[in-house]
Amino acid sequence: MVKSELIARLAELNPHLYQRDVARIVDTIFDEISTALARGDRVELRGFGTFSVKQRQPRTARNPRTGQAVFVEEKHIPFFKIGKDLRRRLNDSNGAGR
Amino acid sequence: MAGRTVTRAHLSEAVYQEVGLSRSESADLVEVVLKEIAGRLVTGETVKVSSFGSFYVRWKGRRIGRNPKTGEEVPILPRRVLVFRPSHVLKNRVGRTLSPGDGSG
């Protein structure tokens, strides 16, 4: 499913809303999460999961083609950890975990 | 790095401010969005949100793990795991604001 399909689905479930408003709702949610991460905050959505920012230490990497050493600065990357409920649901539904 | 935690309440408030629905309806819609995404993932479907990232489900086979405390071997059963791959847009936003002098993510 891509974002436009998500919006169409939500519009179908909420016939009293304009599709335009549904699109704004979806955009607002993801924008809010992105902005929080850009500030270095965590976003904790119980039952779904937690978005956070992880720090990667500076390291010396190598250009795989030339073998030359390259310094890579410290960096921050977005990270998602699944929530307990969703993890359980993923493994309940298909016989995994047996 | 700041250390605040954003929750559903903050997301609903943002929707309330931005779209002008009632507070309770804003909260319901945040819930429905998460529910819809979770439902798709449970069926094994990939969910892609442009300029945010994609969520997909991967299968992990059985392997032998070890209890780190006792050294005892324990089988880890096959399971499904969720992977979130942040988009370049999100990586750049997070990398740019938090890393010193680095805009490339």
N, CA and C atoms of all chains as a GROMACS GRO file, in nm:
protein
  609
    1MET      N    1   0.084  -0.119   0.000
    1MET     CA    2   0.000   0.000   0.000
    1MET      C    3   0.089   0.125   0.000
    2VAL      N    4   0.057   0.219  -0.082
    2VAL     CA    5   0.130   0.346  -0.083
    2VAL      C    6   0.041   0.455  -0.022
    3LYS      N    7   0.098   0.572  -0.001
    3LYS     CA    8   0.027   0.675   0.073
    3LYS      C    9  -0.108   0.712   0.009
    4SER      N   10  -0.110   0.722  -0.124
    4SER     CA   11  -0.236   0.761  -0.189
    4SER      C   12  -0.345   0.655  -0.166
    5GLU      N   13  -0.305   0.529  -0.160
    5GLU     CA   14  -0.402   0.423  -0.132
    5GLU      C   15  -0.451   0.429   0.012
    6LEU      N   16  -0.359   0.464   0.101
    6LEU     CA   17  -0.397   0.481   0.242
    6LEU      C   18  -0.500   0.594   0.254
    7ILE      N   19  -0.475   0.704   0.184
    7ILE     CA   20  -0.567   0.818   0.187
    7ILE      C   21  -0.703   0.780   0.130
    8ALA      N   22  -0.702   0.708   0.018
    8ALA     CA   23  -0.828   0.666  -0.044
    8ALA      C   24  -0.908   0.575   0.050
    9ARG      N   25  -0.837   0.486   0.118
    9ARG     CA   26  -0.900   0.393   0.211
    9ARG      C   27  -0.963   0.467   0.329
   10LEU      N   28  -0.890   0.565   0.381
   10LEU     CA   29  -0.941   0.642   0.495
   10LEU      C   30  -1.061   0.727   0.454
   11ALA      N   31  -1.056   0.778   0.331
   11ALA     CA   32  -1.168   0.858   0.282
   11ALA      C   33  -1.292   0.770   0.270
   12GLU      N   34  -1.271   0.646   0.229
   12GLU     CA   35  -1.381   0.550   0.216
   12GLU      C   36  -1.442   0.520   0.354
   13LEU      N   37  -1.356   0.509   0.455
   13LEU     CA   38  -1.403   0.480   0.591
   13LEU      C   39  -1.467   0.602   0.656
   14ASN      N   40  -1.438   0.722   0.603
   14ASN     CA   41  -1.490   0.846   0.662
   14ASN      C   42  -1.559   0.930   0.555
   15PRO      N   43  -1.676   0.884   0.509
   15PRO     CA   44  -1.741   0.950   0.396
   15PRO      C   45  -1.780   1.095   0.423
   16HIS      N   46  -1.785   1.134   0.550
   16HIS     CA   47  -1.820   1.273   0.581
   16HIS      C   48  -1.703   1.369   0.564
   17LEU      N   49  -1.583   1.316   0.538
   17LEU     CA   50  -1.467   1.404   0.520
   17LEU      C   51  -1.432   1.417   0.372
   18TYR      N   52  -1.383   1.536   0.337
   18TYR     CA   53  -1.331   1.552   0.201
   18TYR      C   54  -1.200   1.477   0.190
   19GLN      N   55  -1.176   1.418   0.073
   19GLN     CA   56  -1.050   1.347   0.052
   19GLN      C   57  -0.930   1.440   0.076
   20ARG      N   58  -0.950   1.567   0.039
   20ARG     CA   59  -0.846   1.668   0.058
   20ARG      C   60  -0.807   1.680   0.207
   21ASP      N   61  -0.908   1.676   0.294
   21ASP     CA   62  -0.880   1.684   0.438
   21ASP      C   63  -0.812   1.557   0.488
   22VAL      N   64  -0.857   1.443   0.434
   22VAL     CA   65  -0.794   1.317   0.474
   22VAL      C   66  -0.646   1.320   0.436
   23ALA      N   67  -0.616   1.371   0.318
   23ALA     CA   68  -0.476   1.382   0.276
   23ALA      C   69  -0.397   1.471   0.371
   24ARG      N   70  -0.460   1.580   0.416
   24ARG     CA   71  -0.390   1.669   0.509
   24ARG      C   72  -0.367   1.601   0.644
   25ILE      N   73  -0.464   1.520   0.685
   25ILE     CA   74  -0.448   1.448   0.813
   25ILE      C   75  -0.328   1.355   0.805
   26VAL      N   76  -0.322   1.277   0.698
   26VAL     CA   77  -0.213   1.181   0.682
   26VAL      C   78  -0.078   1.254   0.674
   27ASP      N   79  -0.074   1.360   0.594
   27ASP     CA   80   0.051   1.437   0.582
   27ASP      C   81   0.093   1.497   0.715
   28THR      N   82  -0.004   1.548   0.789
   28THR     CA   83   0.026   1.610   0.919
   28THR      C   84   0.089   1.508   1.014
   29ILE      N   85   0.032   1.388   1.016
   29ILE     CA   86   0.084   1.285   1.106
   29ILE      C   87   0.230   1.253   1.074
   30PHE      N   88   0.259   1.225   0.946
   30PHE     CA   89   0.397   1.187   0.912
   30PHE      C   90   0.492   1.306   0.922
   31ASP      N   91   0.440   1.424   0.895
   31ASP     CA   92   0.524   1.542   0.908
   31ASP      C   93   0.561   1.568   1.054
   32GLU      N   94   0.463   1.546   1.140
   32GLU     CA   95   0.486   1.566   1.284
   32GLU      C   96   0.591   1.467   1.335
   33ILE      N   97   0.581   1.342   1.289
   33ILE     CA   98   0.680   1.242   1.331
   33ILE      C   99   0.818   1.281   1.279
   34SER      N  100   0.827   1.322   1.151
   34SER     CA  101   0.956   1.361   1.093
   34SER      C  102   1.017   1.479   1.167
   35THR      N  103   0.932   1.579   1.197
   35THR     CA  104   0.982   1.698   1.266
   35THR      C  105   1.034   1.663   1.405
   36ALA      N  106   0.961   1.576   1.473
   36ALA     CA  107   1.006   1.533   1.607
   36ALA      C  108   1.142   1.466   1.597
   37LEU      N  109   1.160   1.378   1.500
   37LEU     CA  110   1.287   1.307   1.484
   37LEU      C  111   1.399   1.405   1.448
   38ALA      N  112   1.366   1.504   1.366
   38ALA     CA  113   1.467   1.603   1.328
   38ALA      C  114   1.512   1.685   1.449
   39ARG      N  115   1.425   1.697   1.550
   39ARG     CA  116   1.463   1.766   1.675
   39ARG      C  117   1.541   1.672   1.768
   40GLY      N  118   1.541   1.545   1.735
   40GLY     CA  119   1.608   1.447   1.821
   40GLY      C  120   1.513   1.384   1.922
   41ASP      N  121   1.383   1.410   1.909
   41ASP     CA  122   1.284   1.350   2.000
   41ASP      C  123   1.249   1.208   1.958
   42ARG      N  124   1.188   1.135   2.049
   42ARG     CA  125   1.134   1.003   2.016
   42ARG      C  126   0.985   1.019   1.990
   43VAL      N  127   0.929   0.927   1.915
   43VAL     CA  128   0.785   0.927   1.895
   43VAL      C  129   0.735   0.788   1.935
   44GLU      N  130   0.660   0.785   2.046
   44GLU     CA  131   0.620   0.656   2.100
   44GLU      C  132   0.472   0.634   2.077
   45LEU      N  133   0.438   0.535   1.995
   45LEU     CA  134   0.300   0.506   1.964
   45LEU      C  135   0.269   0.366   2.015
   46ARG      N  136   0.217   0.360   2.137
   46ARG     CA  137   0.192   0.233   2.204
   46ARG      C  138   0.115   0.135   2.116
   47GLY      N  139   0.163   0.014   2.113
   47GLY     CA  140   0.093  -0.089   2.035
   47GLY      C  141   0.139  -0.092   1.891
   48PHE      N  142   0.194   0.019   1.844
   48PHE     CA  143   0.240   0.025   1.705
   48PHE      C  144   0.393   0.017   1.704
   49GLY      N  145   0.456   0.113   1.765
   49GLY     CA  146   0.602   0.110   1.773
   49GLY      C  147   0.658   0.246   1.810
   50THR      N  148   0.788   0.254   1.817
   50THR     CA  149   0.856   0.377   1.857
   50THR      C  150   0.958   0.418   1.753
   51PHE      N  151   0.949   0.544   1.712
   51PHE     CA  152   1.050   0.600   1.622
   51PHE      C  153   1.152   0.674   1.709
   52SER      N  154   1.279   0.657   1.678
   52SER     CA  155   1.380   0.730   1.753
   52SER      C  156   1.497   0.759   1.660
   53VAL      N  157   1.594   0.830   1.713
   53VAL     CA  158   1.712   0.863   1.634
   53VAL      C  159   1.831   0.792   1.696
   54LYS      N  160   1.904   0.721   1.614
   54LYS     CA  161   2.024   0.654   1.665
   54LYS      C  162   2.148   0.724   1.614
   55GLN      N  163   2.247   0.728   1.702
   55GLN     CA  164   2.372   0.792   1.666
   55GLN      C  165   2.469   0.685   1.615
   56ARG      N  166   2.532   0.713   1.503
   56ARG     CA  167   2.636   0.625   1.452
   56ARG      C  168   2.770   0.693   1.477
   57GLN      N  169   2.860   0.621   1.538
   57GLN     CA  170   2.993   0.676   1.570
   57GLN      C  171   3.071   0.709   1.443
   58PRO      N  172   3.161   0.807   1.452
   58PRO     CA  173   3.250   0.832   1.338
   58PRO      C  174   3.337   0.708   1.316
   59ARG      N  175   3.370   0.680   1.192
   59ARG     CA  176   3.452   0.562   1.167
   59ARG      C  177   3.537   0.584   1.043
   60THR      N  178   3.635   0.500   1.028
   60THR     CA  179   3.714   0.505   0.907
   60THR      C  180   3.666   0.392   0.818
   61ALA      N  181   3.612   0.428   0.704
   61ALA     CA  182   3.561   0.328   0.611
   61ALA      C  183   3.658   0.318   0.495
   62ARG      N  184   3.628   0.229   0.404
   62ARG     CA  185   3.715   0.216   0.287
   62ARG      C  186   3.635   0.225   0.159
   63ASN      N  187   3.688   0.292   0.064
   63ASN     CA  188   3.629   0.290  -0.068
   63ASN      C  189   3.649   0.149  -0.123
   64PRO      N  190   3.541   0.076  -0.147
   64PRO     CA  191   3.556  -0.064  -0.186
   64PRO      C  192   3.627  -0.081  -0.320
   65ARG      N  193   3.622   0.020  -0.403
   65ARG     CA  194   3.687   0.007  -0.533
   65ARG      C  195   3.838   0.029  -0.524
   66THR      N  196   3.876   0.134  -0.452
   66THR     CA  197   4.018   0.168  -0.449
   66THR      C  198   4.089   0.120  -0.323
   67GLY      N  199   4.009   0.084  -0.220
   67GLY     CA  200   4.071   0.041  -0.096
   67GLY      C  201   4.121   0.157  -0.012
   68GLN      N  202   4.094   0.278  -0.060
   68GLN     CA  203   4.143   0.395   0.011
   68GLN      C  204   4.060   0.421   0.138
   69ALA      N  205   4.125   0.458   0.246
   69ALA     CA  206   4.055   0.485   0.372
   69ALA      C  207   3.984   0.620   0.363
   70VAL      N  208   3.860   0.622   0.409
   70VAL     CA  209   3.781   0.746   0.406
   70VAL      C  210   3.724   0.767   0.546
   71PHE      N  211   3.733   0.888   0.596
   71PHE     CA  212   3.677   0.916   0.727
   71PHE      C  213   3.528   0.946   0.714
   72VAL      N  214   3.446   0.877   0.792
   72VAL     CA  215   3.301   0.903   0.791
   72VAL      C  216   3.266   0.968   0.924
   73GLU      N  217   3.206   1.086   0.916
   73GLU     CA  218   3.168   1.159   1.037
   73GLU      C  219   3.060   1.087   1.115
   74GLU      N  220   3.046   1.127   1.240
   74GLU     CA  221   2.934   1.080   1.322
   74GLU      C  222   2.804   1.116   1.250
   75LYS      N  223   2.706   1.025   1.254
   75LYS     CA  224   2.578   1.064   1.194
   75LYS      C  225   2.460   1.012   1.272
   76HIS      N  226   2.345   1.068   1.243
   76HIS     CA  227   2.222   1.031   1.313
   76HIS      C  228   2.124   0.975   1.212
   77ILE      N  229   2.066   0.860   1.246
   77ILE     CA  230   1.972   0.800   1.152
   77ILE      C  231   1.840   0.766   1.222
   78PRO      N  232   1.729   0.778   1.148
   78PRO     CA  233   1.599   0.742   1.206
   78PRO      C  234   1.591   0.591   1.226
   79PHE      N  235   1.524   0.552   1.333
   79PHE     CA  236   1.514   0.410   1.366
   79PHE      C  237   1.372   0.382   1.415
   80PHE      N  238   1.323   0.262   1.383
   80PHE     CA  239   1.189   0.223   1.428
   80PHE      C  240   1.196   0.090   1.500
   81LYS      N  241   1.136   0.087   1.618
   81LYS     CA  242   1.126  -0.041   1.689
   81LYS      C  243   0.979  -0.076   1.701
   82ILE      N  244   0.945  -0.195   1.657
   82ILE     CA  245   0.805  -0.236   1.658
   82ILE      C  246   0.753  -0.250   1.802
   83GLY      N  247   0.625  -0.219   1.821
   83GLY     CA  248   0.562  -0.234   1.952
   83GLY      C  249   0.523  -0.378   1.979
   84LYS      N  250   0.500  -0.407   2.106
   84LYS     CA  251   0.471  -0.546   2.146
   84LYS      C  252   0.346  -0.601   2.079
   85ASP      N  253   0.240  -0.521   2.078
   85ASP     CA  254   0.113  -0.569   2.022
   85ASP      C  255   0.127  -0.606   1.875
   86LEU      N  256   0.191  -0.516   1.800
   86LEU     CA  257   0.204  -0.541   1.657
   86LEU      C  258   0.296  -0.660   1.632
   87ARG      N  259   0.400  -0.671   1.711
   87ARG     CA  260   0.491  -0.785   1.694
   87ARG      C  261   0.417  -0.917   1.718
   88ARG      N  262   0.335  -0.916   1.821
   88ARG     CA  263   0.257  -1.038   1.851
   88ARG      C  264   0.160  -1.068   1.737
   89ARG      N  265   0.095  -0.965   1.686
   89ARG     CA  266  -0.001  -0.986   1.576
   89ARG      C  267   0.068  -1.039   1.451
   90LEU      N  268   0.188  -0.991   1.424
   90LEU     CA  269   0.262  -1.039   1.306
   90LEU      C  270   0.287  -1.188   1.314
   91ASN      N  271   0.305  -1.236   1.436
   91ASN     CA  272   0.341  -1.376   1.451
   91ASN      C  273   0.226  -1.466   1.492
   92ASP      N  274   0.112  -1.407   1.522
   92ASP     CA  275  -0.006  -1.488   1.555
   92ASP      C  276  -0.076  -1.536   1.430
   93SER      N  277  -0.071  -1.451   1.327
   93SER     CA  278  -0.166  -1.468   1.218
   93SER      C  279  -0.127  -1.576   1.118
   94ASN      N  280   0.000  -1.616   1.116
   94ASN     CA  281   0.039  -1.702   1.004
   94ASN      C  282   0.108  -1.830   1.047
   95GLY      N  283   0.097  -1.861   1.175
   95GLY     CA  284   0.158  -1.986   1.220
   95GLY      C  285   0.306  -1.974   1.245
   96ALA      N  286   0.362  -1.852   1.230
   96ALA     CA  287   0.503  -1.835   1.264
   96ALA      C  288   0.519  -1.852   1.413
   97GLY      N  289   0.635  -1.893   1.455
   97GLY     CA  290   0.659  -1.908   1.597
   97GLY      C  291   0.622  -2.045   1.648
   98ARG      N  292   0.578  -2.133   1.559
   98ARG     CA  293   0.548  -2.268   1.602
   98ARG      C  294   0.668  -2.360   1.587
   99MET      N  295   2.154   1.622   2.220
   99MET     CA  296   2.029   1.581   2.157
   99MET      C  297   1.914   1.601   2.255
  100ALA      N  298   1.803   1.656   2.208
  100ALA     CA  299   1.685   1.671   2.293
  100ALA      C  300   1.634   1.534   2.333
  101GLY      N  301   1.552   1.529   2.434
  101GLY     CA  302   1.510   1.397   2.477
  101GLY      C  303   1.362   1.385   2.504
  102ARG      N  304   1.281   1.464   2.433
  102ARG     CA  305   1.138   1.459   2.459
  102ARG      C  306   1.075   1.339   2.390
  103THR      N  307   0.959   1.301   2.442
  103THR     CA  308   0.886   1.193   2.378
  103THR      C  309   0.754   1.245   2.325
  104VAL      N  310   0.732   1.224   2.197
  104VAL     CA  311   0.608   1.264   2.133
  104VAL      C  312   0.514   1.143   2.134
  105THR      N  313   0.387   1.167   2.162
  105THR     CA  314   0.291   1.056   2.171
  105THR      C  315   0.173   1.082   2.077
  106ARG      N  316   0.080   0.987   2.082
  106ARG     CA  317  -0.045   1.002   2.005
  106ARG      C  318  -0.112   1.136   2.033
  107ALA      N  319  -0.108   1.179   2.159
  107ALA     CA  320  -0.176   1.304   2.197
  107ALA      C  321  -0.120   1.422   2.117
  108HIS      N  322   0.014   1.422   2.096
  108HIS     CA  323   0.075   1.530   2.019
  108HIS      C  324   0.032   1.523   1.873
  109LEU      N  325   0.024   1.402   1.821
  109LEU     CA  326  -0.016   1.387   1.681
  109LEU      C  327  -0.161   1.433   1.662
  110SER      N  328  -0.249   1.396   1.757
  110SER     CA  329  -0.389   1.438   1.745
  110SER      C  330  -0.401   1.588   1.755
  111GLU      N  331  -0.321   1.647   1.844
  111GLU     CA  332  -0.324   1.792   1.859
  111GLU      C  333  -0.282   1.860   1.728
  112ALA      N  334  -0.180   1.805   1.664
  112ALA     CA  335  -0.133   1.861   1.536
  112ALA      C  336  -0.242   1.851   1.430
  113VAL      N  337  -0.311   1.738   1.427
  113VAL     CA  338  -0.420   1.719   1.329
  113VAL      C  339  -0.532   1.818   1.360
  114TYR      N  340  -0.563   1.833   1.490
  114TYR     CA  341  -0.666   1.927   1.533
  114TYR      C  342  -0.633   2.070   1.487
  115GLN      N  343  -0.509   2.111   1.509
  115GLN     CA  344  -0.465   2.246   1.470
  115GLN      C  345  -0.467   2.265   1.320
  116GLU      N  346  -0.425   2.161   1.249
  116GLU     CA  347  -0.403   2.172   1.105
  116GLU      C  348  -0.533   2.159   1.025
  117VAL      N  349  -0.621   2.071   1.067
  117VAL     CA  350  -0.736   2.038   0.983
  117VAL      C  351  -0.867   2.096   1.037
  118GLY      N  352  -0.871   2.122   1.167
  118GLY     CA  353  -0.990   2.185   1.221
  118GLY      C  354  -1.108   2.092   1.246
  119LEU      N  355  -1.078   1.963   1.268
  119LEU     CA  356  -1.184   1.873   1.315
  119LEU      C  357  -1.188   1.886   1.467
  120SER      N  358  -1.285   1.821   1.529
  120SER     CA  359  -1.289   1.826   1.675
  120SER      C  360  -1.170   1.749   1.731
  121ARG      N  361  -1.139   1.774   1.857
  121ARG     CA  362  -1.025   1.703   1.919
  121ARG      C  363  -1.047   1.553   1.920
  122SER      N  364  -1.171   1.512   1.952
  122SER     CA  365  -1.191   1.368   1.962
  122SER      C  366  -1.186   1.303   1.824
  123GLU      N  367  -1.238   1.373   1.725
  123GLU     CA  368  -1.231   1.314   1.591
  123GLU      C  369  -1.087   1.309   1.539
  124SER      N  370  -1.008   1.412   1.574
  124SER     CA  371  -0.867   1.411   1.536
  124SER      C  372  -0.795   1.290   1.597
  125ALA      N  373  -0.826   1.266   1.725
  125ALA     CA  374  -0.764   1.152   1.793
  125ALA      C  375  -0.806   1.021   1.726
  126ASP      N  376  -0.936   1.012   1.690
  126ASP     CA  377  -0.984   0.890   1.624
  126ASP      C  378  -0.912   0.867   1.492
  127LEU      N  379  -0.891   0.975   1.418
  127LEU     CA  380  -0.828   0.959   1.287
  127LEU      C  381  -0.683   0.915   1.297
  128VAL      N  382  -0.612   0.967   1.395
  128VAL     CA  383  -0.473   0.922   1.417
  128VAL      C  384  -0.475   0.771   1.442
  129GLU      N  385  -0.570   0.730   1.524
  129GLU     CA  386  -0.583   0.588   1.557
  129GLU      C  387  -0.613   0.504   1.432
  130VAL      N  388  -0.704   0.553   1.349
  130VAL     CA  389  -0.743   0.478   1.229
  130VAL      C  390  -0.625   0.466   1.132
  131VAL      N  391  -0.546   0.571   1.121
  131VAL     CA  392  -0.428   0.566   1.033
  131VAL      C  393  -0.334   0.455   1.080
  132LEU      N  394  -0.304   0.454   1.210
  132LEU     CA  395  -0.213   0.352   1.263
  132LEU      C  396  -0.272   0.212   1.248
  133LYS      N  397  -0.402   0.203   1.272
  133LYS     CA  398  -0.470   0.074   1.263
  133LYS      C  399  -0.466   0.019   1.120
  134GLU      N  400  -0.490   0.107   1.026
  134GLU     CA  401  -0.491   0.066   0.886
  134GLU      C  402  -0.352   0.017   0.842
  135ILE      N  403  -0.249   0.092   0.881
  135ILE     CA  404  -0.112   0.052   0.846
  135ILE      C  405  -0.078  -0.082   0.911
  136ALA      N  406  -0.109  -0.094   1.041
  136ALA     CA  407  -0.079  -0.218   1.113
  136ALA      C  408  -0.151  -0.337   1.049
  137GLY      N  409  -0.278  -0.315   1.012
  137GLY     CA  410  -0.357  -0.422   0.951
  137GLY      C  411  -0.294  -0.473   0.822
  138ARG      N  412  -0.246  -0.380   0.740
  138ARG     CA  413  -0.181  -0.420   0.615
  138ARG      C  414  -0.054  -0.499   0.642
  139LEU      N  415   0.024  -0.453   0.739
  139LEU     CA  416   0.150  -0.519   0.770
  139LEU      C  417   0.126  -0.662   0.819
  140VAL      N  418   0.019  -0.678   0.897
  140VAL     CA  419  -0.012  -0.811   0.949
  140VAL      C  420  -0.043  -0.909   0.835
  141THR      N  421  -0.102  -0.858   0.728
  141THR     CA  422  -0.128  -0.947   0.614
  141THR      C  423  -0.001  -0.970   0.532
  142GLY      N  424   0.106  -0.903   0.566
  142GLY     CA  425   0.232  -0.923   0.494
  142GLY      C  426   0.258  -0.817   0.387
  143GLU      N  427   0.163  -0.725   0.374
  143GLU     CA  428   0.176  -0.621   0.272
  143GLU      C  429   0.281  -0.517   0.313
  144THR      N  430   0.348  -0.460   0.213
  144THR     CA  431   0.443  -0.352   0.237
  144THR      C  432   0.366  -0.219   0.240
  145VAL      N  433   0.402  -0.129   0.327
  145VAL     CA  434   0.339   0.003   0.330
  145VAL      C  435   0.445   0.109   0.304
  146LYS      N  436   0.425   0.186   0.197
  146LYS     CA  437   0.522   0.289   0.160
  146LYS      C  438   0.461   0.426   0.176
  147VAL      N  439   0.528   0.511   0.248
  147VAL     CA  440   0.483   0.649   0.264
  147VAL      C  441   0.590   0.738   0.204
  148SER      N  442   0.557   0.802   0.093
  148SER     CA  443   0.659   0.878   0.022
  148SER      C  444   0.714   0.991   0.109
  149SER      N  445   0.840   1.016   0.096
  149SER     CA  446   0.919   1.112   0.172
  149SER      C  447   0.921   1.085   0.324
  150PHE      N  448   0.870   0.968   0.364
  150PHE     CA  449   0.883   0.928   0.504
  150PHE      C  450   0.963   0.798   0.513
  151GLY      N  451   0.908   0.693   0.454
  151GLY     CA  452   0.979   0.566   0.456
  151GLY      C  453   0.886   0.451   0.425
  152SER      N  454   0.940   0.330   0.422
  152SER     CA  455   0.853   0.216   0.399
  152SER      C  456   0.871   0.112   0.509
  153PHE      N  457   0.758   0.042   0.534
  153PHE     CA  458   0.755  -0.064   0.633
  153PHE      C  459   0.735  -0.194   0.557
  154TYR      N  460   0.818  -0.291   0.584
  154TYR     CA  461   0.789  -0.420   0.524
  154TYR      C  462   0.821  -0.535   0.618
  155VAL      N  463   0.760  -0.650   0.587
  155VAL     CA  464   0.769  -0.764   0.675
  155VAL      C  465   0.866  -0.865   0.617
  156ARG      N  466   0.955  -0.914   0.698
  156ARG     CA  467   1.052  -1.014   0.653
  156ARG      C  468   1.042  -1.140   0.736
  157TRP      N  469   1.072  -1.251   0.672
  157TRP     CA  470   1.072  -1.380   0.739
  157TRP      C  471   1.211  -1.410   0.791
  158LYS      N  472   1.217  -1.458   0.912
  158LYS     CA  473   1.346  -1.505   0.964
  158LYS      C  474   1.333  -1.653   0.993
  159GLY      N  475   1.429  -1.729   0.947
  159GLY     CA  476   1.425  -1.873   0.969
  159GLY      C  477   1.467  -1.911   1.109
  160ARG      N  478   1.453  -2.041   1.139
  160ARG     CA  479   1.493  -2.093   1.269
  160ARG      C  480   1.645  -2.085   1.282
  161ARG      N  481   1.691  -2.049   1.400
  161ARG     CA  482   1.834  -2.055   1.424
  161ARG      C  483   1.859  -2.087   1.570
  162ILE      N  484   1.982  -2.122   1.597
  162ILE     CA  485   2.015  -2.156   1.735
  162ILE      C  486   2.075  -2.033   1.803
  163GLY      N  487   2.011  -1.993   1.912
  163GLY     CA  488   2.064  -1.882   1.990
  163GLY      C  489   2.125  -1.936   2.118
  164ARG      N  490   2.167  -1.848   2.203
  164ARG     CA  491   2.231  -1.889   2.325
  164ARG      C  492   2.186  -1.795   2.436
  165ASN      N  493   2.150  -1.850   2.548
  165ASN     CA  494   2.122  -1.767   2.664
  165ASN      C  495   2.255  -1.709   2.711
  166PRO      N  496   2.270  -1.576   2.702
  166PRO     CA  497   2.400  -1.517   2.730
  166PRO      C  498   2.443  -1.536   2.876
  167LYS      N  499   2.346  -1.555   2.963
  167LYS     CA  500   2.380  -1.570   3.104
  167LYS      C  501   2.428  -1.711   3.135
  168THR      N  502   2.357  -1.811   3.081
  168THR     CA  503   2.391  -1.948   3.117
  168THR      C  504   2.471  -2.019   3.008
  169GLY      N  505   2.477  -1.961   2.890
  169GLY     CA  506   2.550  -2.027   2.781
  169GLY      C  507   2.472  -2.140   2.718
  170GLU      N  508   2.349  -2.159   2.764
  170GLU     CA  509   2.265  -2.268   2.716
  170GLU      C  510   2.215  -2.241   2.574
  171GLU      N  511   2.213  -2.341   2.491
  171GLU     CA  512   2.162  -2.325   2.354
  171GLU      C  513   2.010  -2.330   2.354
  172VAL      N  514   1.949  -2.234   2.286
  172VAL     CA  515   1.803  -2.229   2.276
  172VAL      C  516   1.764  -2.208   2.131
  173PRO      N  517   1.670  -2.286   2.079
  173PRO     CA  518   1.628  -2.260   1.941
  173PRO      C  519   1.548  -2.130   1.933
  174ILE      N  520   1.576  -2.048   1.832
  174ILE     CA  521   1.494  -1.930   1.805
  174ILE      C  522   1.404  -1.969   1.689
  175LEU      N  523   1.274  -1.967   1.713
  175LEU     CA  524   1.180  -2.019   1.614
  175LEU      C  525   1.166  -1.924   1.496
  176PRO      N  526   1.122  -1.976   1.381
  176PRO     CA  527   1.099  -1.888   1.266
  176PRO      C  528   0.995  -1.782   1.302
  177ARG      N  529   1.014  -1.662   1.255
  177ARG     CA  530   0.922  -1.554   1.292
  177ARG      C  531   0.922  -1.448   1.184
  178ARG      N  532   0.825  -1.360   1.194
  178ARG     CA  533   0.820  -1.247   1.101
  178ARG      C  534   0.864  -1.122   1.175
  179VAL      N  535   0.947  -1.042   1.110
  179VAL     CA  536   0.991  -0.918   1.172
  179VAL      C  537   0.954  -0.801   1.081
  180LEU      N  538   0.937  -0.685   1.144
  180LEU     CA  539   0.902  -0.566   1.069
  180LEU      C  540   1.028  -0.483   1.048
  181VAL      N  541   1.046  -0.436   0.926
  181VAL     CA  542   1.161  -0.352   0.895
  181VAL      C  543   1.109  -0.216   0.851
  182PHE      N  544   1.167  -0.111   0.907
  182PHE     CA  545   1.134   0.024   0.862
  182PHE      C  546   1.255   0.078   0.789
  183ARG      N  547   1.234   0.117   0.665
  183ARG     CA  548   1.343   0.177   0.588
  183ARG      C  549   1.312   0.324   0.567
  184PRO      N  550   1.383   0.412   0.638
  184PRO     CA  551   1.353   0.555   0.623
  184PRO      C  552   1.386   0.603   0.483
  185SER      N  553   1.307   0.695   0.431
  185SER     CA  554   1.334   0.749   0.299
  185SER      C  555   1.454   0.843   0.306
  186HIS      N  556   1.509   0.877   0.192
  186HIS     CA  557   1.623   0.969   0.190
  186HIS      C  558   1.585   1.105   0.246
  187VAL      N  559   1.459   1.145   0.219
  187VAL     CA  560   1.413   1.274   0.269
  187VAL      C  561   1.421   1.277   0.422
  188LEU      N  562   1.371   1.172   0.484
  188LEU     CA  563   1.372   1.167   0.631
  188LEU      C  564   1.515   1.155   0.683
  189LYS      N  565   1.596   1.071   0.620
  189LYS     CA  566   1.735   1.056   0.662
  189LYS      C  567   1.808   1.190   0.656
  190ASN      N  568   1.785   1.262   0.548
  190ASN     CA  569   1.851   1.392   0.533
  190ASN      C  570   1.804   1.491   0.638
  191ARG      N  571   1.672   1.490   0.666
  191ARG     CA  572   1.621   1.583   0.766
  191ARG      C  573   1.681   1.556   0.902
  192VAL      N  574   1.689   1.429   0.938
  192VAL     CA  575   1.743   1.392   1.069
  192VAL      C  576   1.894   1.414   1.072
  193GLY      N  577   1.963   1.377   0.965
  193GLY     CA  578   2.107   1.392   0.960
  193GLY      C  579   2.150   1.537   0.961
  194ARG      N  580   2.077   1.618   0.885
  194ARG     CA  581   2.116   1.758   0.871
  194ARG      C  582   2.104   1.835   1.001
  195THR      N  583   1.992   1.812   1.073
  195THR     CA  584   1.974   1.895   1.192
  195THR      C  585   2.057   1.846   1.310
  196LEU      N  586   2.093   1.718   1.312
  196LEU     CA  587   2.160   1.667   1.430
  196LEU      C  588   2.308   1.645   1.416
  197SER      N  589   2.356   1.624   1.293
  197SER     CA  590   2.498   1.596   1.280
  197SER      C  591   2.575   1.724   1.248
  198PRO      N  592   2.694   1.739   1.305
  198PRO     CA  593   2.772   1.858   1.277
  198PRO      C  594   2.820   1.861   1.133
  199GLY      N  595   2.783   1.964   1.060
  199GLY     CA  596   2.835   1.987   0.925
  199GLY      C  597   2.814   1.874   0.828
  200ASP      N  598   2.701   1.807   0.837
  200ASP     CA  599   2.677   1.698   0.744
  200ASP      C  600   2.536   1.707   0.691
  201GLY      N  601   2.524   1.726   0.560
  201GLY     CA  602   2.392   1.739   0.503
  201GLY      C  603   2.354   1.622   0.415
  202SER      N  604   2.446   1.528   0.398
  202SER     CA  605   2.422   1.423   0.301
  202SER      C  606   2.352   1.304   0.363
  203GLY      N  607   2.330   1.305   0.492
  203GLY     CA  608   2.268   1.190   0.558
  203GLY      C  609   2.377   1.089   0.581
   0.00000   0.00000   0.00000
